[in-house]
């Protein structure tokens, strides 16, 4: 087990030794810090800064902006995780190590997940600090739904956004292992991210019965904060179950392809 932790550590070193990683963290921190300030300026301009917009609202609005950036950065790291070894020609050196391919793949996946958690923790921390400093109002978009406190509403919203990140991150990791192309992986992953809402509007569960099993219709779990039952009779438990099935499929494909693929000399 200690050797495996060293393997995970080595994969993390590959990520954090690159200047690109710290540039991404710097951009994420800067945007997360500046959004509450912009909200304060906008709210102050219409006389709502004192009591109309609160810290919880600032966190929610900031997260709605910066989580997209966090997902993009995580996809970039996931796309490079396996595909980068092929493009750099280091895959053969990796495979001659005294570890199974399955453990090598798992260590890479865990390093990507840890990066996603680090980015998420960073944006939550910065959005909380700057929202508390700049938006001390008592207002409450976060309290508009009956039965939801501001804290509970914000926590579930952030958790829902991370669930989307986690699924897209795993999808990108699978593509990286299958296609060995970082560019293709990033393109397809971001296509799913930005087309999710559009595809959900076109292929609705009310119109197409199969659509309730589609990945894009089960992402965005925050929809169940408004109503416990979604389109086509979908529920929170149903969507989570569908996402778990997709997750297992993504992981299985990644493992089968990486373990079985022949790396020619």
N, C-alpha and C positions, 0 to 999 in steps of 0.2 A: 504493500500500500504506500509506503514511504517513497518507493521508486516512482510510483504513478504520480504522486504529488509533485515530485521533481519534474516529471514529464509535463504536467500541467503548468508548473512554474516556467519551464523553458518556453512553452508556447505563449505564455503571458509576456515573457521578456521580448519575444519576437514582435509583439504588438506595441509594447510601451517603449521600446528602444527607438522606435521610429518617430521622427519629428512630426510626421503627419498626424499621429495620434494626439499629440499635445496641442497641435494646431486645432484639431477638431474639438478637443475639450475646451480650449480657449475661446473658440467661436461660440460653443454652446453656453459657456459661462457668461460671456459678454451679452449674447442675445437674451438669455434668461434674466440677466440683471437689468437690461435696458427696457424690456417690455413693461414691467410694473411702473417704471418712470414715465413711459409714454401714456400708460393708462391714467396715471396721476395727472399728467398735463391735460389730457382730454377731459377727465372728470372735473378738474378744477375750472376748465373753460366753460362748463355748463353748470357750475355751482354744486357739484355732487361729490367733490373730493372729501368733504368733512364727514358726511354720514350716508352718502348714497352708494359708495363703492367700498367694500370691506376687503380685508386681507385674504379671506377665503376666495372672494371673487377674483382678486388679483392672481392668486395661485391657479385658479381654473383657466382664466384667460391666457396666462403665461404658458401653462401646460399645453393648451390647444395650439399654440404657435410652435413652441420648442420641441414638443414630442415628435413632430414631423421631422425636424432636423435631427433629433436623436435617432430616429428610425433610419434615416438616410446614412448617417455615420456608421451605425451598426451594420447595415447592409454592406457598406464598403469593406468593413473589417471581415465580415462573414464571407464575402465574395473572394477576398484575397487569401482566406485561411487555407483552403485546399488548392484552389486554382493557382495561387501564387507560387506554390511549390513546383507545379508543373511548368509554369511560364519561366521561372527562375532556374529550372533544371536541377533543383535540389531534392526532387522527390525520391530519386534513387538513394541518395545519402540518408534520407529519412527512413526509408524502408529497410536499410541494412542494420538499423539499430536493434538491440535485443528486446524489442517489444512487439507484440502482435499488432497487426494493422487495426484491429478493433480498438485497442487501447490508444493507439496514435490518433485515430479519428475522434475518439471520445475526448481526449485531452484537448484537441483543437476546438471541438464543439463547446466544451466547458469554458475555454478561454474566451470564446465569442460571447457566451452567456454572461460571463463575469464583466466583460466590457459593456454589455447592454445595461447591466445593473449599476455599474459605475457611472455611466452617463445619466441614467435615470436618477440616481441618488444626487448627482451634481445639480441637475435642473430642479429637483424638488427642494434641495437645500437653498439654492440661490433664489428661487421664486418665493420661498417662505420668508427668507430674511428680508428681501427688498419689498415684498408685499406688506410685511409687518411694519417696516420703517416708513413706507410711503403711503400706505392705504389703511389707516387705522379706523376707517368708517365702520358704521354698524349696519350698512346695507346688506342686501342678501339675494343675489341671484342664486346663491347656493342654498337658500332656504325657501325657494319658490315652490318646491314640491312638498305636499303634505306628508308627514311621517319621516322626513329626511332632515336631520340636523346638518348644519353647515359642514362640520367635520366629517360626518358619515358620507355626505354627498360628494365632497372633495376626494375623500379616500377611495370611494368606489369608482369615481371618474378616472382617477390616476391609475388605479388597478386595471380598469378596462383598457386604458390606453397602453399600459405595459403588456397586457395580453395580446393586443394587436402587434406590438413590437416583437414579442416573443415568437409569435407564429410566423411573421414575415422574416425574422432573423433565421428561424429554422428552415424556412422555405429557401432562403438565399444560400444557406449552408448546403442544402441538398443540391441545388443547382451548381454550386461551386464544385462539389464532388463529382457530379454527373458530367457536366460539360467542360470542366477544366478551363473555363473562360471567365475571367473576372468581369469583363465588359458586358457579356451576355447575361451573367448573373445579376448584375446591378440593374440592367435595363428591364429584365423581366420582373424583378422584385419591386422596383419602383412603379412599374406598370400596374401591378396588383394594388399597390398602395394608393396611387392617385386615381385609379379607375374604379376603386371599390364602390364608392357611392353611386357612380354612374351605372355600373353593372347592376347594382341592387335596384335601381329605379327601372331599368329595362326588363330584367328577369326577376319579377316579383313572385313570391310564393303564392300569392292569390291567383296569379295568372298561370304559372307553371308549377305543378306539384313537385317536380324534381328540384326546383330552385331553393327549397328550404334546406337542401343538403349541400348547396354550393358554399364554397369557402367564404366568398365575399358577403353573403347574406348572414353569416353567423359571426362575423367580426363586428367590432363596435358594440360591445356588451352593454354600454351605457344606455342603449335604447330601452332596456328593460327597467331603467329608473323611472321612465315616464309611464310605462304600462307593463305589467307582468306578462302579458301575452302579446307577441309580435305578429307579423304577417303570417298567414297560413297556419295559425295556432302555435307558432314557435314560442318556446319559453326559455328562460335563462338556463335551466338544466339541460334542455335539448341542445342549445347552441354550444354550451361547454362540452357536451358529449361529442358533438360533431367536430369541434376543434381538436379534441383529444384524438379522435380517429385520424384526422388529417395529420396531426403531429406524429402519430405512430407510423403512418405511411411515409412521411418525409424522412424520419429517422431510419426506417427500414430500407428505403431506397438508397439513402446515403451509405449505409453500412454495406449493403449487398454490392453496390457498384465499386466502392473503395476497396473492399476486401477481395472481390473476385477479379478486378481489373488486372490485366497483365501489363506491367510496365516494361516495355522493350528497352533494350540497351541502346 
